[in-house]
Amino acid sequence: MEFGSDCVYLYDKVEYESISDEEYEAGMVVSRYAYIYTSVLLLYTHLYCYFTPKVPPPPPPPPTLALKKAAKLKKVQKAPGRWKQRELNEEVNCNAGADSAPRPSQAGRRERRADTNIVSIDFQKVISPSNMHTGDPVHCFSCGAVLSSISRIQNEGDNKVWICEFCETKNILEIEVEEIPKNNDVTFMLEPSLSTSTSGPTGLDESLVIFCVDISGSMCVTTEVPGRINLRGSSNLNRLQSLNTDRSDQYLPNQRRNVTYISRLQAAQAAVDHQLEEMIRQHPNRRVALIAFNNEVSVIGDGSNDAVTIAGEKLTKIEELEKMGAEIAMPESVVGSRKRLGEKLFGLEEGGATALGPALLVACTMASQHPGSKVIICTDGKANVGLGRLDLEGEEVEGQVDFYEDVGRKALDKGVSVSVISIKGTDCKLVHLGKVADTTGGQVNIVDPLKLTQEFSTILADRIIATNVTATFIIHKELFFFYEDTEESKVVRNVGNVSASTEITFEYGVRCHRQKKEKKEPAKEDVACGGEEAMDTSEAGIKPEEQPSTSTAKPQPPHKPPNEVPFQLQVKYTDVDGAVALRVVTQLKPTTYDRREAEKKMNIDVLGKHTAQTAAKLALDGQYTQSRGRALMNQRLAWRYTNTSEEGQKAKGKYKRFFGKIQSVDHYMNKRQQEERSTHGRTYSDDEDEEPQALMAASLSAPAAKPKSTFSKLFQKKGKKKMMRSSECSDEGANIMYQLRKGSRYLDESDSD
């Protein structure tokens, strides 16, 4: 576990910041040169006006559309640096001793101020046995926490009693002293390793890789490459040349001669063939299967048998497709099938439509027989045949979108990773298709056809190190999670497959305690953990019977904050040898009420990863306002760290690199929202301003008995908005969002990549 800071930041009430309309409309600005340029421009304007003789101004021109746009642009140009100046002024005031001075209220959009209460989980470090512990884990029967080295056990008569450090539940133990963990990081072996299809008895990589190649008509589109290149698989061109009996010049006027035109299919063939050669040298025991699809699905397998063709009504029946996928014979190792696969691969020809959905379902069903397998989809077109058609509009497409989510969940449960590669310049509705890859831990990317080889290599190099991974994160009962569909201090994520680059993040908040005063009228009450705005509790999703009675409620005793709070991560996984293990990491972190102390000890890597993943997740869910608001708040937190503390000076490069990439998705959403306003007069997310208030209201009480009362209602509202935005989302925009979901794997890449 990596924390956003060395200490946990506690607070009595939530702090808010304002994003002015001009700042929100300008979007995220990371480079300081934009602010410097604006400041110099304003200074020059003031000096020019000061030294220029005063003359009566001409009468104002009529308000034309051009003048309105110019005035709007002038307002936006002033925006990028205002919040930075406010942050610097506040730091000066704090250093002068005005620690308790409230933040000045600013007009504009109100957002919860970002803090360092973030945790990041890097699975490369977690999926490895550490301090193997004999015996079974002992769980708290209330919250499920595992007994650890920080647990305190008391003797009450003949009983050993453990009062859970997370929920304070009293547990009576039947355990020997030797069975109590001595370390804060232990691994419990739940099931011994067995021989599996992923890693056989010899310990070699025998995983299955399935290439699904699009051979629809659009795959014949060519890309110009300098030089004369003799490509394997160009027999079709040779046959066409044979029709030119008189060998006349077939070039168009002014067409260059010293170039080669490579089709998308040829690029895909060359990329797959290169991977076959690489696997023979590096992973000779891997097994490879080939599936091609256009208006039909052709399951070639390893080429040892005749291809199985699926066409007609079968392309619309889930049961038949799954049955056929399950009956496909397991391929032999790539050493024995290399030659046959090469011949089948270069015998493919373009033509027809795109039955992508059926091909995906067959491939995932085939791969599900062998946990740890990979499915790689290479396509250049929108699915328009059979299941999963994405060429429909309106309500008709909703059922097709559900198809991809269902396939992703099934693949996740079976330990299959799906990666999706689309060709640059095409429209595949990647926002829907990429959901399968995002769910199963695969990769999503749009690439130039001539760079397919490099992309395939990247996917295959990111080997799966564990399957059936479930991560359970437990925090103290006085804390709660943001952006999770639960009000409890515990969250469970089914991660599925993990590779060395897989990571997830969590953000948590503090349940604020306050004195409840008697009131004559129970009309409205200050909620949101001490927020400034009032809100009806019924609007916050709190049932009438759960509301405190204003006439009988007694003041709560003063709350004594803990000096340190516990965190526990439980990761249950199946390793490549088939062993099932549970790794439990428990840590105590000190607390502070001093925001500046927490920020000075900040880990900007954790903040960057969390900002990227959270902004992308909210954007893919159609929550553009929340996504942009959180990204802008976290940017301010990172900027404060790198500009107002000595510890953060060395992290300026990371700040620019991380938020420079996060800036891309903010600008995309900003552009989309402006288009929505111009088209509909409002954005699809104008109602999002109410949701953060209701989420904060859910943090008032202690852990709720009904953990989905408030959150479920809020999360159910986003479905329609998500569909509207996804129908208008370009492949380039979706690709940016899915890239950010990778976290540091994307943020650490150089810009040239």
Order of alpha helices (4+ residues) and beta strands (2+ residues): beta-beta-beta-alpha-alpha-alpha-alpha-beta-beta-alpha-beta-beta-beta-beta-beta-beta-beta-alpha-beta-alpha-beta-beta-beta-alpha-alpha-alpha-beta-alpha-beta-alpha-beta-alpha-beta-beta-beta-beta-beta-beta-beta-beta-alpha-alpha-alpha-alpha-alpha-alpha-alpha-alpha-alpha
